[in-house]
Amino acid sequence: MTRPVGDPGGNVAPDGPGPDDDILGLARGDRGPLPEAEPLPTIITAPPPNSFAAVLRNGAFLRLWIAQAISQTANNMINFALLLRVREIVEIHGLGQANTAISLVILAFSLPSVLFGPIAGVVADRVNRRHLMAVVNVARGVAVLSLLFIRPEWQVETILLAHYVGTFLFGIAGQFFAPAQGATIPSLVPRAQLMSANALFNLTFTAAQLLGFATVGPILVKIFGLDAVLAFTVVVFLGCAALVMTLPKSTNGAGAMAVVGPAGGTVVHPVARLWEDIKEGLVYILQDTMLMRAIGHLTLAATTFLMVAALGPEFVTGVVGLPKEDIGYVVAPAGVGVLVGVLIVGRVSARVERATLINWSMLVAGLMILLTALSREALSLSWPGGDVPVVFEVVVVGCLTATLGICNAFILVPAQTVLQERSHENIRARVYATFFTISNTVSFVPIFFAAAFADLFGVVQVLTAVGLLLMTLGAWSVLHGRTVEAAMWRRIRTRRRQGPETVDAGEETV
């Protein structure tokens, strides 16, 4: 009798296939059925930890980002409406010095930072930031609502003064929002995602400029009028206030402004405590060289942007030859450039040291401003007959301003990341407020005099001077950075050649 397969002891195998039957059958050449293979598990690829997708998966950050995007878009719609309204008033009444009149609108918005910036930082460090941002959005809506009560039948001086006062009140309300928002970001995202979070906020800030100032704002103004746009933004700010209230409570040690002294001591007066908090923020900044350098870079970028914004309407109408309603053809490429810069700044900063990136960006930004100012003359010299088509000049200026926008992003995002990394949670809002105060204080005089000089000497001459000044500063920063780096490597090589025994010998001779 033939021994059953797989039974070395001669016992009959049990009915049905055994565990080794399929394997032995394959060895004999049998083609019996094989067990079905189990499906492979689905692999879900998580987004990189330092990416936009990873940051937006954070629900609290997502709500703050949405509130910022909507409110910033409404804010830029108001900026466009105010610049356009003042420009119309100047043209209707035949007033001179249009650049000065427009620059006063920008100064009215910037002046509250000088007056209320330190106070805003202290308040943002002492109260619940969620509540503060909600109250600020409501106050913004009230300030915009006050602009709707300005009547065209008033005297021209009264109308302009009313717009300046309304802009000033709007700036006061917004001044308390920026430090609270900037200090809230690091409390919502981990440190490793700060670069992506800041890049996303700068990306949204630029997109809001494109939507509010260059696309949605002008379209809504043409269709519905200035007053309807202002009324619409009031509703938007109220909606943002409700959205901000859904954020988690801040953990910045919110407490009363007055501080009780030691046992048996007196209670510190709120004004004295306020002054102590302001000094604490200043001392904190002055003790950190990297923090001061970051504030300087942010201030320079903000001042340059405001100067170009103040001179932009006159350049578009007087040099390019476009009507004031078409200012978006020049502003939009700059915004697109910032968008591109924000999207790629993370990859570039991973390969280029931050200081080097900022220094070269300043140099190239100055070159772009210089070429923009001289674009009309340069194209006229190279164009047959000297009559340059407006469309071609708009394309050239758009390319230059787009590059300027990329440089702006390469300065803002790394510098703002340093500002957050070097600031402690309990003092971060005061650091932001100090930056806004310094930025607006420094830019106050250049913006005013740039507009006045543009009325006296021409906008091309002023933009040329600004471009040359920025190029000089950028070139000096690049050369200084290379000198410092060369000195550092020289010290490292010297120590390596000498070795530790040289250091020990030197110490023994002391």
HELIX and SHEET records of a PDB file:
HELIX    1   1 ASP A   21  ARG A   28  1                                   8    
HELIX    2   2 PHE A   52  LEU A   56  1                                   5    
HELIX    3   3 GLY A   59  HIS A   93  1                                  35    
HELIX    4   4 ALA A   98  ARG A  126  1                                  29    
HELIX    5   5 ARG A  129  LEU A  147  1                                  19    
HELIX    6   6 VAL A  156  GLN A  175  1                                  20    
HELIX    7   7 PHE A  177  LEU A  188  1                                  12    
HELIX    8   8 ARG A  191  GLN A  193  5                                   3    
HELIX    9   9 LEU A  194  GLN A  209  1                                  16    
HELIX   10  10 LEU A  210  THR A  215  3                                   6    
HELIX   11  11 VAL A  216  PHE A  224  1                                   9    
HELIX   12  12 LEU A  226  VAL A  244  1                                  19    
HELIX   13  13 PRO A  270  LEU A  286  1                                  17    
HELIX   14  14 THR A  289  PHE A  315  1                                  27    
HELIX   15  15 VAL A  316  VAL A  320  3                                   5    
HELIX   16  16 LYS A  324  ASP A  326  5                                   3    
HELIX   17  17 GLY A  328  ARG A  351  1                                  24    
HELIX   18  18 ARG A  354  ALA A  373  1                                  20    
HELIX   19  19 SER A  375  SER A  382  1                                   8    
HELIX   20  20 PRO A  384  GLY A  386  5                                   3    
HELIX   21  21 VAL A  390  GLU A  421  1                                  32    
HELIX   22  22 ARG A  428  PHE A  457  1                                  30    
HELIX   23  23 VAL A  459  THR A  509  1                                  51    
END                                                                             
